[in-house]
Every structure is written in structure tokens, then in C-alpha cells.
């Protein structure tokens, strides 16, 4: 049964989501387009940069992403309650950054200040903007629209760039979050674009690996896994950065070389700790997009969400039975 996004995304409860969007007609509008013979790889950097900017404006944290030739994936944490704690001035300041304009030029600083004060003096606008800054649809809208406009200007054309509205999926527990992160980070490997994670350009796993290489202090490797962009409040996952990168590296090698897919001794305990089945986790990751629908989590978590939505059933129970070791709470 179809689930409306307004029901799937709880506007009063923080949570993790997997979001994705495709270019129209599945065209390669962010890569090499065979129809036109043009290479639009640079648009991936546009999207990546815009995503990082918006994370500092909206109450969103990015944990994984992969920008492909004709679509992109993001695993994010949304806290719709955070903007309620921001001052009126902070809300006004953040909202002005949502729509960059000539007011941002140094010579227009006084005009920008007047605009900010006008927002602060308007309670209705403040309330509206405060809500929008914690809204997933508004975050995705402001991520997609600028790229579409830039692309149309570049090609001297008009029309839609993205294929309808974005797709979103609720991740109900940490095992679901980490499994989805691995699925997203492994997109270029599964597509046979590269065999090496460090060559998976415009992905969060490459950024994490680059950060590790650039650090003189390697102690962060054994620290809990953190957000890749955006910091609403102190929040860390139970898995360490070292454990996550080793898990994804093993999964990537196993996808390329299935005959060498034995789980290393140092990786198996990570899956056990997350209550994930060692023998089925890799297969589930490879076919993740076909196994789950609008929610991902343990059987109990999926059933609970179905009850909250007043639905008899939510697709994903069969996949959860294979992914998890037991019916977890």
C-alpha cells in the first residue's frame, strides 16, 4: 500500500531517512550523456557543494551520499524540533541563506540587515520559516531546484531536470541506517564504475577515506562514526569509523570478487553486534533497492510503524527476516 510522505516523515519526531532522486527519463544529466555526447560530471560537484551548504542551514545531518550519473542517494538525520530552539535572529539569518541573492554582497550588508530585521518583526513569517528549516521536503527542494536551473542555463533550455518528487525511506533503527549507508557508499562499486572505494568520486566513503589519510592523528579511527556534514547536536553511532570502513571495504571486494566473499574475523563481530545475519547481509545490501520499500528496520519496528500509520501491512517484513538475526525490538 502506498504511504504518503506526510505520513512517513513525522514532523515532530527526529529520525533517519534515505532519500534519492533521478534525472528525467533516467538520462545521464550528471555524467556522460550519450545522446548529446557531452560530459556533465561537473554537476556532481555542484550538487555535493550545495548539499554541504544546506546542512549548515537546515536541521539536517548527512551520514552517507553517492552522486551518480543519473541519480543520487542521501542518508540523513532530520531533527524537525531543533529549529524550535533557535533564536528569532538565527532563524532569520538561516532563512536568508536558503535563497542567496545580491544582498549577500558586502556593499549590500545594510540592506541585508534590514531584510533580516523585517523577518524578525513578522511573527507569522518567523513561524513559517522555523517550520521549513526542519522540513525534509524543503531541504530536498532547495537541493534540487538550483541545480536544475543551472543545468537548464548551461544547455540553453527549459523543462524538468529531476524525475518527479524525490523518494524517501524511513530507517527505523541503527542496523537499518548502517546497512543503508553501506548500500549507498557501494553504489559506484555495484555499478562497476570502480573497484576501489578511494576512487568512488562524489561519495561519502571517499570523503571519509580521504579524511583518514589527511589526519596525522589516527585516533579518530576508533571513535564512534559521526556525521559527514551538518552538526545539529552531539550524536554518534555505536560503530567506529574503522569498523565501518572495514565493513564497506570487505563488502565492496566481495561484490567484485564473489568467490572471495568470506567474512573476515574482524568484520563478523560488527554484524553480530548490530543483530544482522552474517550469511545474508551482503546479499541484502546488493539487492537493497528491491527488498525494502518505504521503511527499513526490524520486524517489530516495521509492525510498530504500520500500527502508527493505521495500516495493516508495510512491505519489508520478508526482507527484515533475512537481514536481522531475530525479531528485535
C-alpha positions as CSV (number, residue, x, y, z in Angstrom):
1,X,0.0,0.0,0.0
2,X,1.3,3.5,-0.9
3,X,2.3,5.7,2.0
4,X,2.1,9.5,1.7
5,X,5.3,11.2,2.6
6,X,3.5,13.5,5.0
7,X,2.7,10.3,7.0
8,X,6.1,8.7,6.5
9,X,8.1,11.7,7.7
10,X,7.0,12.6,11.2
11,X,7.2,16.4,11.6
12,X,7.5,16.1,15.3
13,X,10.0,13.3,15.7
14,X,13.7,13.2,14.7
15,X,14.8,10.3,12.5
16,X,17.0,8.9,9.8
17,X,15.9,8.8,6.2
18,X,17.2,7.5,2.9
19,X,16.4,9.9,0.0
20,X,17.0,9.6,-3.7
21,X,16.1,11.4,-6.9
22,X,16.6,10.6,-10.6
23,X,17.2,12.7,-13.7
24,X,14.3,12.9,-16.1
25,X,14.0,9.9,-18.4
26,X,16.9,8.4,-16.4
27,X,19.1,10.5,-18.7
28,X,22.8,10.9,-17.7
29,X,22.5,14.6,-16.9
30,X,25.2,14.4,-14.3
31,X,27.6,12.3,-16.3
32,X,28.5,11.5,-19.9
33,X,25.3,11.9,-21.9
34,X,25.4,9.5,-25.0
35,X,22.6,11.3,-26.7
36,X,24.4,14.7,-26.8
37,X,28.0,13.5,-26.5
38,X,28.6,16.0,-23.6
39,X,30.1,15.3,-20.2
40,X,28.2,16.8,-17.3
41,X,30.4,15.3,-14.5
42,X,30.9,18.8,-13.0
43,X,27.3,18.9,-12.0
44,X,28.0,16.3,-9.3
45,X,30.3,18.8,-7.6
46,X,27.5,21.4,-7.8
47,X,25.1,19.1,-6.0
48,X,27.8,18.0,-3.5
49,X,28.7,21.6,-2.6
50,X,25.0,22.6,-2.4
51,X,24.3,19.7,-0.1
52,X,27.1,20.7,2.3
53,X,25.9,24.3,2.4
54,X,22.3,23.4,3.2
55,X,23.4,21.1,6.0
56,X,24.6,24.2,7.8
57,X,21.2,25.9,7.3
58,X,18.6,23.2,7.8
59,X,18.4,20.9,10.8
60,X,19.8,18.1,8.8
61,X,22.9,15.9,9.2
62,X,24.4,13.8,6.3
63,X,25.7,10.4,7.1
64,X,26.2,8.9,3.6
65,X,25.7,10.0,0.0
66,X,26.5,8.9,-3.5
67,X,26.1,11.2,-6.6
68,X,25.8,9.1,-9.7
69,X,25.5,10.0,-13.4
70,X,21.7,9.9,-13.4
71,X,20.6,9.9,-9.8
72,X,21.8,10.4,-6.2
73,X,21.3,8.9,-2.8
74,X,21.5,10.6,0.6
75,X,21.2,9.0,4.1
76,X,20.4,11.8,6.5
77,X,19.2,12.6,10.0
78,X,16.4,15.1,10.3
79,X,15.5,16.9,13.5
80,X,12.3,18.9,13.0
81,X,12.4,20.1,16.6
82,X,15.8,21.7,16.5
83,X,14.7,25.0,14.8
84,X,12.2,25.5,17.7
85,X,15.3,26.1,20.0
86,X,16.9,28.6,17.6
87,X,16.5,32.3,18.4
88,X,14.4,34.6,16.1
89,X,17.6,36.1,14.7
90,X,19.2,32.7,13.9
91,X,16.0,31.6,12.1
92,X,16.0,34.8,10.0
93,X,19.7,34.6,9.3
94,X,19.5,30.9,8.2
95,X,16.5,31.6,6.0
96,X,18.3,34.4,4.2
97,X,21.0,31.8,3.3
98,X,18.4,29.5,1.8
99,X,17.9,31.9,-1.1
100,X,21.3,33.5,-1.9
101,X,20.9,36.9,-3.5
102,X,22.7,40.2,-4.2
103,X,22.0,41.1,-0.6
104,X,24.9,38.8,0.3
105,X,27.4,41.2,-1.4
106,X,29.5,43.2,1.1
107,X,28.2,46.5,-0.3
108,X,24.6,45.4,0.4
109,X,25.2,44.5,4.0
110,X,22.9,47.2,5.3
111,X,20.1,46.1,3.0
112,X,20.5,42.5,4.2
113,X,20.3,43.6,7.8
114,X,17.1,45.4,7.1
115,X,15.7,42.3,5.4
116,X,16.6,40.2,8.5
117,X,15.0,42.7,10.9
118,X,11.8,42.7,8.8
119,X,11.6,38.9,9.1
120,X,12.2,39.1,12.9
121,X,9.4,41.6,13.2
122,X,6.9,39.3,11.4
123,X,5.8,36.5,13.8
124,X,3.9,34.7,11.1
125,X,6.9,34.6,8.7
126,X,9.2,33.5,11.6
127,X,6.9,30.6,12.5
128,X,6.7,29.6,8.8
129,X,10.4,29.7,8.2
130,X,11.2,27.9,11.5
131,X,9.0,25.0,10.4
132,X,10.5,25.0,6.9
133,X,14.1,24.8,8.3
134,X,13.1,21.5,9.9
135,X,11.2,20.1,6.9
136,X,12.6,17.3,4.7
137,X,10.7,18.4,1.6
138,X,12.0,21.9,1.9
139,X,15.6,20.7,2.3
140,X,15.3,18.5,-0.8
141,X,13.5,21.2,-2.8
142,X,16.3,23.7,-2.1
143,X,18.9,21.0,-3.0
144,X,17.3,20.1,-6.3
145,X,16.0,23.4,-7.7
146,X,19.3,25.4,-8.0
147,X,21.0,22.5,-9.9
148,X,18.0,22.2,-12.3
149,X,18.2,25.9,-13.0
150,X,21.9,25.9,-13.5
151,X,21.7,22.9,-15.8
152,X,19.0,24.5,-17.9
153,X,21.0,27.7,-18.2
154,X,24.1,25.7,-19.3
155,X,22.1,23.9,-22.0
156,X,20.0,27.0,-23.0
157,X,16.8,25.1,-22.5
158,X,13.8,24.8,-20.2
159,X,11.9,21.9,-18.6
160,X,12.3,19.5,-15.8
161,X,15.6,18.2,-14.7
162,X,14.5,15.8,-12.0
163,X,12.1,12.9,-12.4
164,X,9.1,14.0,-10.2
165,X,9.4,14.3,-6.5
166,X,12.2,12.7,-4.5
167,X,11.8,9.2,-3.0
168,X,12.2,8.8,0.8
169,X,12.5,5.8,3.1
170,X,12.4,5.8,6.9
171,X,15.3,4.0,8.6
172,X,13.9,2.7,11.9
173,X,17.0,1.5,13.8
174,X,20.8,1.7,13.7
175,X,21.2,-1.5,11.8
176,X,18.9,-0.2,9.1
177,X,20.9,3.1,9.0
178,X,24.3,1.4,8.7
179,X,23.0,-1.1,6.1
180,X,21.6,1.7,4.0
181,X,24.8,3.7,4.4
182,X,26.8,0.8,3.1
183,X,24.4,0.3,0.2
184,X,24.7,4.0,-0.7
185,X,28.5,4.1,-0.4
186,X,28.8,1.0,-2.6
187,X,26.8,2.4,-5.5
188,X,29.8,3.0,-7.8
189,X,31.2,-0.4,-7.0
190,X,27.9,-2.2,-7.7
191,X,27.6,-0.2,-11.0
192,X,31.2,-1.4,-11.9
193,X,32.3,2.2,-12.2
194,X,35.3,1.4,-10.0
195,X,36.6,-1.4,-7.8
196,X,38.3,0.8,-5.3
197,X,36.4,2.9,-2.7
198,X,39.1,5.6,-2.7
199,X,38.2,6.1,-6.4
200,X,34.5,6.4,-5.8
201,X,34.2,10.1,-6.5
202,X,31.4,12.1,-5.0
203,X,30.6,9.6,-2.3
204,X,30.8,9.9,1.5
205,X,33.0,6.8,1.8
206,X,35.7,8.5,-0.4
207,X,35.4,11.6,1.8
208,X,35.8,9.6,4.9
209,X,38.8,7.7,3.5
210,X,40.4,11.0,2.3
211,X,39.9,12.5,5.8
212,X,41.6,9.5,7.3
213,X,44.6,9.8,5.0
214,X,44.9,13.6,5.7
215,X,44.9,13.2,9.5
216,X,48.2,13.0,11.4
217,X,46.2,11.8,14.5
218,X,44.7,8.4,13.6
219,X,42.8,8.2,17.0
220,X,39.6,9.2,15.2
221,X,39.6,5.8,13.5
222,X,38.5,4.2,16.8
223,X,36.0,6.9,17.6
224,X,32.2,6.4,17.0
225,X,31.1,7.1,13.5
226,X,29.9,10.7,13.0
227,X,28.0,12.7,10.5
228,X,29.8,13.6,7.3
229,X,28.2,17.1,7.1
230,X,25.9,19.1,9.4
231,X,26.0,19.1,13.2
232,X,22.7,19.7,15.0
233,X,23.8,18.3,18.3
234,X,26.2,15.6,19.6
235,X,25.2,12.3,18.1
236,X,27.3,9.3,17.2
237,X,26.6,5.8,16.0
238,X,27.7,2.8,18.0
239,X,30.1,1.5,15.2
240,X,33.5,3.1,14.9
241,X,34.9,4.8,11.8
242,X,37.5,2.0,11.5
243,X,34.8,-0.7,11.8
244,X,32.5,1.0,9.2
245,X,35.3,1.5,6.6
246,X,36.5,-2.1,7.0
247,X,32.9,-3.4,6.7
248,X,32.3,-1.4,3.5
249,X,35.7,-2.3,2.1
250,X,35.0,-6.0,2.6
251,X,31.5,-5.7,1.1
252,X,33.0,-3.9,-2.0
253,X,35.6,-6.6,-2.6
254,X,33.0,-9.3,-2.1
255,X,30.8,-7.7,-4.8
256,X,33.6,-7.6,-7.3
257,X,35.0,-11.0,-6.3
258,X,32.1,-13.2,-5.1
259,X,34.4,-16.2,-4.8
260,X,36.3,-14.3,-2.0
261,X,33.3,-13.3,0.0
262,X,34.2,-15.0,3.3
263,X,33.6,-12.6,6.2
264,X,36.9,-11.6,7.9
265,X,37.2,-12.3,11.6
266,X,37.3,-8.6,12.5
267,X,34.1,-7.8,10.5
268,X,31.9,-10.6,11.7
269,X,31.6,-9.2,15.3
270,X,30.3,-5.9,13.9
271,X,27.4,-7.6,12.2
272,X,26.7,-9.6,15.3
273,X,26.6,-6.6,17.5
274,X,24.1,-4.9,15.1
275,X,21.9,-8.1,15.2
276,X,22.5,-8.6,11.4
277,X,22.8,-12.0,9.8
278,X,26.3,-12.7,8.6
279,X,25.2,-15.1,5.8
280,X,22.6,-12.8,4.3
281,X,23.7,-9.2,5.0
282,X,25.9,-8.9,1.8
283,X,23.1,-10.3,-0.4
284,X,20.6,-7.9,1.1
285,X,22.9,-4.9,0.5
286,X,23.4,-5.8,-3.1
287,X,19.6,-6.0,-3.7
288,X,18.6,-3.4,-1.1
289,X,16.6,-1.3,-3.5
290,X,14.4,-4.2,-4.4
291,X,14.0,-5.7,-0.9
292,X,12.6,-2.7,1.0
293,X,10.1,-0.1,0.3
294,X,9.2,2.9,2.4
295,X,10.5,1.7,5.7
296,X,13.6,-0.3,6.8
297,X,14.0,-1.9,10.2
298,X,13.5,-5.0,12.3
299,X,10.2,-6.8,12.1
300,X,8.9,-5.3,15.3
301,X,9.9,-1.8,14.2
302,X,8.1,-2.2,10.9
303,X,5.0,-3.5,12.5
304,X,5.0,-0.7,15.0
305,X,5.3,1.9,12.3
306,X,2.4,0.2,10.4
307,X,0.3,0.5,13.5
308,X,1.2,4.2,13.9
309,X,0.2,4.8,10.3
310,X,-3.1,2.8,10.8
311,X,-2.0,0.3,8.2
312,X,-2.4,-3.5,8.3
313,X,0.9,-4.1,6.5
314,X,4.1,-2.4,5.4
315,X,6.3,-4.0,2.8
316,X,9.7,-5.2,4.1
317,X,8.8,-7.9,6.6
318,X,10.3,-10.7,4.5
319,X,13.5,-8.7,3.8
320,X,13.8,-8.0,7.6
321,X,13.5,-11.7,8.4
322,X,16.6,-12.3,6.2
323,X,18.5,-9.2,7.3
324,X,18.1,-9.5,11.1
325,X,19.2,-12.4,13.4
326,X,16.0,-12.2,15.4
327,X,12.8,-10.2,15.9
328,X,14.4,-7.2,17.5
329,X,12.5,-4.5,19.5
